[in-house]
Amino acid sequence: MIPTTRRRCAAVLVMMLVAFVGSPGIAFAHGIGGSAADLSVWEFVPLGIEHMLLGWDHLLFIGGVVLLAGELGRAAKLITVFVLGHSATLIIATLAEWQINATAVDVVIALSVAFVGVVGWIGRPRRWWGFGTAVLAFGLVHGLGLSTRLQALGLPEDGMLTRVIAFNVGIELGQLLAIVAMVLLGKLLARVITWSHAERATHGGFVAVGLVAAMLLAVLAVTGVTGEERAESVGSCSVGARATTYSAEGGGHPDKKFYGPAETYPETDFGHVLGDGYVLVHYPATLPKAHVAELKKLITGPDGTGMLAGPASEQDELLKAVNAQDQLECDEFDLPALRRFTANWHAELKGTTSN
């Protein structure tokens, strides 16, 4: 018999582990970023695996469901219901190009973690159909979150369905790997932790992490990050809320990434990909040739992933970059600032911070 103090410390350690898993990128819980426009169908499978294994909110929800189920047969049924829910909305929302507020979805997902914890704290349900219905409902919301993040990467219109299905296959493979790891870890910890309240205390950890994450997300959604705060990390340029608008009606993906000073960039295509997570760069048609060459090299090179550029005849700024939320304006030709602005945006989509 392990001494009571050691058993309780082990239980607290498990709760801290749960909190630690939830803490990195607590405001943005998804592990994908950059651009997926040039990926093949098969490359979407590892992308889905990566997303699932780096998405702490999905993992905690699944872990809570498995822990609450108490037996593998029941857990398999509940996870199947969850899979049906998030697969349906992932595919439908992506194909329909539904643009859902990502933060609102993340708040609901965080609350789903807290919900599972509350149910576990109270005790296992006597009738599982009600809990199964809740799991299905949260699965539908999780699917919207998956779709929102996937669309932010940019998807080619040709073969979109097969790519979404491949991404979903990756999600399920990552989920299966996570469940196997959880079950094995659970069996290992069961031999070490014999404190009678350990399971209930772990459910309390789910409640705490879910509620804290939901509150932080809500606060970030209301307060946001000011342009002055962001300007410190973008060299000589300033950053504010996006003021530039585009017409996206009838648009698709542009034929190329860089449009020269004498060309007209396709506004509807630019507007179409703005919601896919792209950064759109504009420069005056009178920009010196040397600067145009430098900008073209950046946009068309390996560091230009997720970027497009085109001239703007009435633009005073030497550089202007736009993403779905923010706008960078540079009175000097500051390519390092443009790179940092783009890196910050892709890191935000991925759920990390750019150094």
NUVEXNU-727907 format. One record per residue (C-alpha): residue number from 1; residue in one letter; x, y negated, z negated. Coordinates in Angstrom, 3 decimals. Each point is the difference from the previous one (the first is absolute). Layout:
BEGIN
+-----+------+----------+----------+----------+
|  nr | rest |       xx |       yy |       zz |
+-----+------+----------+----------+----------+
| NUM |    A |        X |        Y |        Z |
...
+-----+------+----------+----------+----------+
This chain:
BEGIN
+-----+------+----------+----------+----------+
|  nr | rest |       xx |       yy |       zz |
+-----+------+----------+----------+----------+
|   1 |    M |    0.000 |    0.000 |    0.000 |
|   2 |    I |    1.428 |   -3.366 |    1.004 |
|   3 |    P |    0.003 |   -2.592 |   -2.825 |
|   4 |    T |   -2.995 |   -2.371 |    0.093 |
|   5 |    T |    2.150 |   -3.099 |    0.518 |
|   6 |    R |    1.732 |    1.488 |    3.028 |
|   7 |    R |   -3.291 |    1.147 |    1.501 |
|   8 |    R |   -1.512 |   -3.454 |   -0.384 |
|   9 |    C |    3.093 |   -1.631 |    1.474 |
|  10 |    A |   -0.285 |    2.335 |    2.991 |
|  11 |    A |   -3.630 |   -1.006 |    0.449 |
|  12 |    V |    0.904 |   -3.669 |   -0.162 |
|  13 |    L |    2.742 |    0.677 |    2.561 |
|  14 |    V |   -2.595 |    1.434 |    2.391 |
|  15 |    M |   -2.152 |   -3.119 |   -0.413 |
|  16 |    M |    3.027 |   -2.218 |    0.623 |
|  17 |    L |    0.774 |    2.042 |    3.131 |
|  18 |    V |   -3.517 |   -0.643 |    1.268 |
|  19 |    A |    0.397 |   -3.718 |   -0.685 |
|  20 |    F |    3.432 |   -0.038 |    1.645 |
|  21 |    V |   -1.347 |    1.618 |    3.147 |
|  22 |    G |   -2.653 |   -2.689 |    0.143 |
|  23 |    S |    2.278 |   -2.933 |   -0.660 |
|  24 |    P |    2.150 |   -0.334 |    3.164 |
|  25 |    G |   -1.780 |   -2.181 |    2.537 |
|  26 |    I |   -3.055 |    0.020 |   -2.264 |
|  27 |    A |   -1.624 |   -2.688 |    2.094 |
|  28 |    F |    0.605 |    1.784 |    3.294 |
|  29 |    A |   -0.077 |    3.741 |   -0.497 |
|  30 |    H |    0.648 |    1.217 |    3.498 |
|  31 |    G |    3.249 |    1.246 |    1.364 |
|  32 |    I |   -0.078 |   -0.840 |    3.709 |
|  33 |    G |    1.079 |   -3.093 |    1.819 |
|  34 |    G |    1.544 |   -1.289 |    3.216 |
|  35 |    S |   -1.541 |    0.956 |    3.319 |
|  36 |    A |   -1.446 |    3.258 |    1.311 |
|  37 |    A |   -0.839 |   -1.227 |    3.495 |
|  38 |    D |    2.893 |    1.902 |    1.601 |
|  39 |    L |   -0.298 |    3.239 |   -1.997 |
|  40 |    S |   -0.917 |    3.244 |    1.715 |
|  41 |    V |   -2.971 |    2.072 |   -1.123 |
|  42 |    W |    2.167 |    2.422 |   -1.961 |
|  43 |    E |    1.810 |   -2.841 |   -1.782 |
|  44 |    F |   -3.286 |   -0.955 |   -1.637 |
|  45 |    V |    0.071 |    3.246 |   -2.015 |
|  46 |    P |    3.091 |   -0.926 |   -2.077 |
|  47 |    L |   -1.389 |   -3.542 |   -0.205 |
|  48 |    G |   -3.099 |    1.411 |   -1.713 |
|  49 |    I |    2.103 |    2.160 |   -2.322 |
|  50 |    E |    2.089 |   -3.029 |   -0.946 |
|  51 |    H |   -3.080 |   -2.091 |   -0.673 |
|  52 |    M |   -1.540 |    2.597 |   -2.294 |
|  53 |    L |    3.168 |    0.750 |   -1.959 |
|  54 |    L |    0.753 |   -3.706 |   -0.517 |
|  55 |    G |   -3.579 |   -1.016 |   -0.775 |
|  56 |    W |   -0.193 |    0.192 |   -3.786 |
|  57 |    D |   -3.711 |   -0.841 |   -0.100 |
|  58 |    H |   -0.985 |    2.986 |    2.151 |
|  59 |    L |    2.349 |    2.297 |   -1.909 |
|  60 |    L |   -1.332 |   -1.067 |   -3.399 |
|  61 |    F |   -3.600 |    0.475 |    1.120 |
|  62 |    I |    0.766 |    3.484 |    1.324 |
|  63 |    G |    1.952 |    0.826 |   -3.155 |
|  64 |    G |   -2.894 |   -1.143 |   -2.165 |
|  65 |    V |   -2.485 |    2.115 |    1.956 |
|  66 |    V |    2.215 |    3.106 |   -0.210 |
|  67 |    L |    0.577 |   -0.508 |   -3.724 |
|  68 |    L |   -3.696 |   -0.550 |   -0.650 |
|  69 |    A |   -1.057 |    3.036 |    2.070 |
|  70 |    G |    1.917 |    2.282 |   -2.328 |
|  71 |    E |    0.097 |    2.932 |    2.431 |
|  72 |    L |    1.338 |    0.392 |    3.528 |
|  73 |    G |   -3.291 |    1.125 |    1.588 |
|  74 |    R |   -1.917 |   -3.036 |   -1.221 |
|  75 |    A |    2.927 |   -2.299 |    0.797 |
|  76 |    A |    0.109 |    1.346 |    3.578 |
|  77 |    K |   -3.712 |   -0.749 |    0.491 |
|  78 |    L |    0.321 |   -3.534 |   -1.353 |
|  79 |    I |    3.106 |   -0.744 |    2.077 |
|  80 |    T |   -1.807 |    1.342 |    3.087 |
|  81 |    V |   -2.841 |   -2.449 |   -0.630 |
|  82 |    F |    2.558 |   -2.790 |   -0.405 |
|  83 |    V |    1.712 |    1.009 |    3.252 |
|  84 |    L |   -3.292 |   -0.037 |    1.908 |
|  85 |    G |   -0.743 |   -3.477 |   -1.309 |
|  86 |    H |    3.303 |   -1.699 |    0.722 |
|  87 |    S |    0.471 |    1.796 |    3.340 |
|  88 |    A |   -3.387 |   -1.219 |    1.241 |
|  89 |    T |    0.556 |   -3.660 |   -0.795 |
|  90 |    L |    3.658 |    0.075 |    1.073 |
|  91 |    I |   -0.910 |    1.187 |    3.492 |
|  92 |    I |   -3.221 |   -1.992 |    0.437 |
|  93 |    A |    1.332 |   -3.289 |   -1.402 |
|  94 |    T |    3.209 |    0.187 |    2.034 |
|  95 |    L |   -1.723 |    0.805 |    3.286 |
|  96 |    A |   -2.613 |   -2.703 |   -0.647 |
|  97 |    E |    2.797 |   -2.428 |   -1.002 |
|  98 |    W |   -1.798 |   -0.978 |   -3.194 |
|  99 |    Q |    2.070 |   -2.622 |   -1.785 |
| 100 |    I |   -0.618 |    0.535 |   -3.726 |
| 101 |    N |    1.470 |   -2.237 |   -2.700 |
| 102 |    A |    2.983 |    2.094 |   -1.087 |
| 103 |    T |    0.172 |   -1.492 |   -3.501 |
| 104 |    A |   -3.688 |    0.666 |   -0.684 |
| 105 |    V |    0.450 |    3.609 |    1.085 |
| 106 |    D |    3.086 |    0.362 |   -2.197 |
| 107 |    V |   -1.947 |   -1.325 |   -2.993 |
| 108 |    V |   -2.688 |    2.650 |    0.489 |
| 109 |    I |    2.662 |    2.695 |    0.401 |
| 110 |    A |    1.658 |   -1.095 |   -3.237 |
| 111 |    L |   -3.398 |    0.116 |   -1.704 |
| 112 |    S |   -0.465 |    3.544 |    1.342 |
| 113 |    V |    3.110 |    1.000 |   -1.961 |
| 114 |    A |   -1.480 |   -1.585 |   -3.116 |
| 115 |    F |   -3.349 |    1.720 |    0.652 |
| 116 |    V |    1.580 |    3.453 |    0.081 |
| 117 |    G |    1.816 |   -0.858 |   -3.212 |
| 118 |    V |   -3.217 |   -1.100 |   -1.713 |
| 119 |    V |   -1.797 |    3.208 |    0.998 |
| 120 |    G |    2.920 |    2.041 |   -1.273 |
| 121 |    W |    0.117 |   -1.969 |   -3.253 |
| 122 |    I |   -3.692 |    0.673 |   -0.644 |
| 123 |    G |    0.235 |    3.664 |    0.952 |
| 124 |    R |   -0.526 |    2.238 |    3.017 |
| 125 |    P |   -3.421 |   -0.440 |    1.654 |
| 126 |    R |   -2.629 |    2.661 |   -0.605 |
| 127 |    R |   -1.344 |   -0.494 |    3.512 |
| 128 |    W |    2.745 |   -0.416 |    2.534 |
| 129 |    W |   -2.174 |   -1.092 |    2.929 |
| 130 |    G |   -0.223 |   -3.543 |   -1.400 |
| 131 |    F |    3.759 |   -0.268 |   -0.388 |
| 132 |    G |    0.444 |    1.540 |    3.451 |
| 133 |    T |   -2.254 |   -2.701 |    1.471 |
| 134 |    A |    2.176 |   -2.661 |   -1.649 |
| 135 |    V |    3.129 |    1.662 |    1.405 |
| 136 |    L |   -1.575 |   -0.072 |    3.478 |
| 137 |    A |   -0.876 |   -3.691 |   -0.390 |
| 138 |    F |    3.512 |   -0.886 |   -1.120 |
| 139 |    G |    1.350 |    2.123 |    2.847 |
| 140 |    L |   -1.898 |   -2.203 |    2.455 |
| 141 |    V |    1.613 |   -3.086 |   -1.572 |
| 142 |    H |    3.457 |    1.594 |    0.013 |
| 143 |    G |   -0.486 |    0.672 |    3.710 |
| 144 |    L |   -0.713 |   -3.685 |    0.602 |
| 145 |    G |    3.250 |   -0.815 |   -1.788 |
| 146 |    L |    1.901 |    2.491 |    2.144 |
| 147 |    S |   -1.545 |   -1.464 |    3.156 |
| 148 |    T |    0.767 |   -3.570 |   -1.009 |
| 149 |    R |    3.682 |    0.763 |   -0.570 |
| 150 |    L |    0.260 |    2.092 |    3.168 |
| 151 |    Q |   -1.542 |   -2.733 |    2.149 |
| 152 |    A |    2.443 |   -2.505 |   -1.487 |
| 153 |    L |    2.826 |    1.970 |    1.628 |
| 154 |    G |   -1.417 |   -0.412 |    3.479 |
| 155 |    L |   -1.400 |    2.885 |    2.036 |
| 156 |    P |    0.205 |    0.475 |    3.762 |
| 157 |    E |   -3.421 |    0.123 |    1.610 |
| 158 |    D |    0.935 |    3.044 |    2.083 |
| 159 |    G |   -0.277 |    3.170 |   -2.042 |
| 160 |    M |   -1.180 |   -1.806 |   -3.113 |
| 161 |    L |   -2.260 |    2.861 |   -1.127 |
| 162 |    T |    2.769 |    2.589 |    0.187 |
| 163 |    R |    2.353 |   -2.288 |   -1.917 |
| 164 |    V |   -2.556 |   -0.620 |   -2.740 |
| 165 |    I |   -0.657 |    3.738 |   -0.286 |
| 166 |    A |    3.762 |    0.655 |   -0.168 |
| 167 |    F |    0.312 |   -2.634 |   -2.731 |
| 168 |    N |   -2.861 |    1.662 |   -1.890 |
| 169 |    V |    1.713 |    3.392 |    0.339 |
| 170 |    G |    3.077 |   -1.577 |   -1.565 |
| 171 |    I |   -2.144 |   -1.407 |   -2.795 |
| 172 |    E |   -1.375 |    3.459 |   -0.771 |
| 173 |    L |    3.448 |    1.617 |    0.115 |
| 174 |    G |    1.359 |   -2.649 |   -2.358 |
| 175 |    Q |   -3.008 |    0.467 |   -2.249 |
| 176 |    L |    0.528 |    3.772 |   -0.042 |
| 177 |    L |    3.664 |   -0.451 |   -0.916 |
| 178 |    A |   -0.984 |   -2.368 |   -2.798 |
| 179 |    I |   -2.627 |    2.398 |   -1.389 |
| 180 |    V |    2.448 |    2.920 |    0.011 |
| 181 |    A |    2.563 |   -2.132 |   -1.814 |
| 182 |    M |   -2.623 |   -1.113 |   -2.529 |
| 183 |    V |   -1.141 |    3.563 |   -0.703 |
| 184 |    L |    3.572 |    1.232 |   -0.462 |
| 185 |    L |    0.844 |   -2.972 |   -2.216 |
| 186 |    G |   -3.175 |    0.604 |   -1.985 |
| 187 |    K |    0.911 |    3.625 |   -0.617 |
| 188 |    L |    3.464 |   -1.062 |   -1.132 |
| 189 |    L |   -1.265 |   -2.700 |   -2.345 |
| 190 |    A |   -2.655 |    2.336 |   -1.427 |
| 191 |    R |    2.810 |    2.078 |   -1.483 |
| 192 |    V |    1.613 |   -3.033 |   -1.572 |
| 193 |    I |   -2.908 |   -2.160 |   -1.102 |
| 194 |    T |   -2.291 |    1.752 |   -2.439 |
| 195 |    W |   -1.496 |   -3.084 |   -1.639 |
| 196 |    S |   -3.765 |    0.557 |    0.072 |
| 197 |    H |   -0.748 |   -3.572 |    1.107 |
| 198 |    A |    2.610 |   -0.167 |    2.770 |
| 199 |    E |   -2.515 |    0.444 |    2.832 |
| 200 |    R |   -2.358 |   -2.607 |   -1.396 |
| 201 |    A |    2.893 |   -2.381 |   -0.531 |
| 202 |    T |    1.074 |    0.501 |    3.622 |
| 203 |    H |   -3.507 |   -0.908 |    1.156 |
| 204 |    G |    0.392 |   -3.136 |   -2.091 |
| 205 |    G |    3.138 |   -0.754 |    1.981 |
| 206 |    F |   -1.991 |    0.253 |    3.239 |
| 207 |    V |   -2.541 |   -2.479 |   -1.376 |
| 208 |    A |    2.703 |   -2.443 |   -1.064 |
| 209 |    V |    1.922 |    0.115 |    3.293 |
| 210 |    G |   -3.157 |   -0.262 |    2.112 |
| 211 |    L |   -1.418 |   -2.961 |   -1.910 |
| 212 |    V |    3.313 |   -1.883 |   -0.152 |
| 213 |    A |    0.554 |    0.505 |    3.741 |
| 214 |    A |   -3.543 |   -1.144 |    0.824 |
| 215 |    M |    0.352 |   -3.131 |   -2.133 |
| 216 |    L |    3.381 |   -0.901 |    1.494 |
| 217 |    L |   -1.337 |    0.482 |    3.510 |
| 218 |    A |   -2.988 |   -2.197 |   -0.764 |
| 219 |    V |    2.227 |   -2.728 |   -1.453 |
| 220 |    L |    2.325 |    0.115 |    3.028 |
| 221 |    A |   -2.995 |   -0.218 |    2.320 |
| 222 |    V |   -1.251 |   -3.129 |   -1.757 |
| 223 |    T |    3.290 |   -1.782 |   -0.613 |
| 224 |    G |    2.105 |    1.261 |    2.917 |
| 225 |    V |    3.572 |   -1.236 |    0.496 |
| 226 |    T |    0.543 |   -3.676 |    0.747 |
| 227 |    G |    1.812 |   -1.247 |    3.061 |
| 228 |    E |    2.573 |   -1.735 |   -2.226 |
| 229 |    E |    0.852 |    3.288 |   -1.681 |
| 230 |    R |    0.499 |    1.735 |    3.328 |
| 231 |    A |    1.950 |   -2.924 |    1.491 |
| 232 |    E |    2.884 |    0.688 |   -2.380 |
| 233 |    S |    0.725 |    3.233 |    1.877 |
| 234 |    V |   -0.263 |   -1.244 |    3.592 |
| 235 |    G |    2.971 |   -2.298 |    0.367 |
| 236 |    S |   -0.725 |   -3.390 |    1.565 |
| 237 |    C |   -3.550 |    0.920 |    1.010 |
| 238 |    S |   -3.295 |   -0.465 |   -1.809 |
| 239 |    V |   -2.752 |    2.561 |   -0.476 |
| 240 |    G |   -3.687 |   -0.628 |   -0.500 |
| 241 |    A |   -3.363 |    1.552 |    0.681 |
| 242 |    R |   -0.580 |    0.955 |    3.632 |
| 243 |    A |   -1.533 |   -2.877 |    1.955 |
| 244 |    T |    0.579 |    1.302 |    3.537 |
| 245 |    T |   -2.916 |    1.903 |    1.505 |
| 246 |    Y |   -0.274 |    2.191 |    3.072 |
| 247 |    S |   -2.838 |    1.325 |    2.103 |
| 248 |    A |    0.063 |    3.795 |   -0.168 |
| 249 |    E |   -3.099 |    0.694 |    2.095 |
| 250 |    G |    0.842 |    2.523 |    2.691 |
| 251 |    G |    3.643 |    0.147 |   -1.055 |
| 252 |    G |    2.296 |    3.008 |   -0.147 |
| 253 |    H |    3.709 |    0.592 |   -0.495 |
| 254 |    P |    2.281 |   -2.371 |    1.972 |
| 255 |    D |    2.007 |    1.381 |    2.913 |
| 256 |    K |    3.279 |   -1.185 |   -1.545 |
| 257 |    K |    1.383 |   -1.436 |   -3.234 |
| 258 |    F |    1.622 |   -3.232 |    1.204 |
| 259 |    Y |   -1.437 |   -2.639 |    2.334 |
| 260 |    G |    2.430 |   -2.537 |    1.447 |
| 261 |    P |   -0.308 |   -3.819 |    0.010 |
| 262 |    A |   -1.607 |   -0.069 |    3.449 |
| 263 |    E |   -2.502 |    2.761 |   -0.787 |
| 264 |    T |   -3.423 |   -0.077 |   -1.642 |
| 265 |    Y |   -0.436 |    2.479 |   -2.810 |
| 266 |    P |   -3.332 |    1.931 |   -0.113 |
| 267 |    E |   -1.869 |   -1.654 |   -2.868 |
| 268 |    T |   -2.709 |    2.656 |   -0.258 |
| 269 |    D |    2.636 |    2.747 |   -0.209 |
| 270 |    F |    1.896 |   -1.913 |   -2.672 |
| 271 |    G |   -3.229 |   -0.477 |   -1.928 |
| 272 |    H |   -0.806 |    3.693 |    0.358 |
| 273 |    V |    3.268 |    1.199 |   -1.566 |
| 274 |    L |    0.028 |   -2.624 |   -2.753 |
| 275 |    G |   -2.337 |    2.224 |   -2.013 |
| 276 |    D |    2.316 |    2.945 |    0.670 |
| 277 |    G |    2.733 |   -1.498 |   -2.182 |
| 278 |    Y |    2.066 |   -1.734 |    2.682 |
| 279 |    V |    1.959 |   -3.228 |   -0.472 |
| 280 |    L |   -0.594 |   -2.421 |    2.883 |
| 281 |    V |    2.829 |   -2.437 |    0.754 |
| 282 |    H |   -0.332 |   -3.236 |    1.993 |
| 283 |    Y |    2.612 |   -2.434 |    1.238 |
| 284 |    P |   -0.145 |   -3.200 |    2.122 |
| 285 |    A |    0.521 |    0.463 |    3.726 |
| 286 |    T |    2.812 |   -2.576 |   -0.244 |
| 287 |    L |    2.030 |    2.121 |   -2.444 |
| 288 |    P |    3.677 |    0.105 |    1.085 |
| 289 |    K |    0.880 |    3.015 |    2.141 |
| 290 |    A |    2.531 |    1.266 |   -2.531 |
| 291 |    H |   -2.675 |    0.071 |   -2.715 |
| 292 |    V |   -2.480 |    1.683 |    2.359 |
| 293 |    A |    2.568 |    2.718 |    0.701 |
| 294 |    E |    0.606 |    0.538 |   -3.734 |
| 295 |    L |   -3.714 |    0.211 |   -0.714 |
| 296 |    K |   -0.576 |    2.420 |    2.882 |
| 297 |    K |    2.829 |    2.218 |   -1.237 |
| 298 |    L |   -1.607 |    0.142 |   -3.446 |
| 299 |    I |   -3.554 |    0.661 |    1.208 |
| 300 |    T |    0.931 |    2.686 |    2.529 |
| 301 |    G |    2.693 |    1.615 |   -2.176 |
| 302 |    P |   -0.280 |    2.541 |   -2.818 |
| 303 |    D |   -0.568 |   -2.762 |   -2.580 |
| 304 |    G |   -3.024 |   -1.258 |    1.931 |
| 305 |    T |   -2.317 |    2.860 |   -0.953 |
| 306 |    G |   -3.510 |   -1.324 |   -0.500 |
| 307 |    M |    0.789 |   -3.397 |    1.572 |
| 308 |    L |   -1.174 |   -1.775 |    3.177 |
| 309 |    A |    1.058 |   -3.391 |    1.350 |
| 310 |    G |   -1.356 |   -2.530 |    2.471 |
| 311 |    P |    0.436 |   -3.722 |    0.819 |
| 312 |    A |   -2.310 |   -2.740 |   -1.255 |
| 313 |    S |    0.134 |   -3.145 |    2.140 |
| 314 |    E |   -1.380 |   -2.383 |   -2.631 |
| 315 |    Q |    1.998 |    1.342 |   -2.933 |
| 316 |    D |    2.338 |   -2.363 |   -1.855 |
| 317 |    E |    1.625 |    2.598 |   -2.269 |
| 318 |    L |    3.010 |    1.831 |    1.420 |
| 319 |    L |   -1.432 |    3.233 |   -1.403 |
| 320 |    K |   -3.433 |    0.984 |   -1.245 |
| 321 |    A |   -0.940 |    3.494 |   -1.129 |
| 322 |    V |   -3.450 |    1.236 |   -0.930 |
| 323 |    N |   -1.251 |    3.137 |   -1.711 |
| 324 |    A |   -3.516 |    0.896 |   -1.107 |
| 325 |    Q |    0.322 |   -2.130 |   -3.163 |
| 326 |    D |    2.910 |   -2.449 |    0.204 |
| 327 |    Q |    1.725 |   -2.407 |    2.342 |
| 328 |    L |    3.709 |   -0.834 |    0.196 |
| 329 |    E |    1.037 |   -3.387 |    1.418 |
| 330 |    C |    3.625 |   -0.887 |    0.727 |
| 331 |    D |    1.263 |   -3.441 |    1.039 |
| 332 |    E |    3.404 |    1.633 |    0.471 |
| 333 |    F |    0.762 |    3.076 |    2.074 |
| 334 |    D |    0.296 |    2.362 |   -2.973 |
| 335 |    L |   -0.026 |    3.645 |    1.134 |
| 336 |    P |    1.026 |    1.343 |   -3.454 |
| 337 |    A |   -3.118 |   -1.662 |   -1.424 |
| 338 |    L |   -2.108 |    1.632 |    2.724 |
| 339 |    R |    1.507 |    3.400 |   -0.801 |
| 340 |    R |   -0.694 |   -0.492 |   -3.708 |
| 341 |    F |   -3.568 |   -1.124 |    0.631 |
| 342 |    T |   -0.604 |    3.103 |    2.113 |
| 343 |    A |    1.704 |    2.293 |   -2.505 |
| 344 |    N |   -2.098 |   -1.433 |   -2.830 |
| 345 |    W |   -3.190 |    0.629 |    1.958 |
| 346 |    H |    0.896 |    3.573 |    0.898 |
| 347 |    A |    1.063 |    0.636 |   -3.600 |
| 348 |    E |   -3.331 |   -1.354 |   -1.199 |
| 349 |    L |   -1.831 |    2.379 |    2.298 |
| 350 |    K |    2.165 |    2.827 |   -1.261 |
| 351 |    G |   -0.531 |   -0.846 |   -3.655 |
| 352 |    T |    3.561 |   -1.001 |   -0.883 |
| 353 |    T |    2.003 |   -3.202 |   -0.178 |
| 354 |    S |    2.700 |   -1.130 |    2.387 |
| 355 |    N |    3.377 |   -0.885 |   -1.457 |
+-----+------+----------+----------+----------+
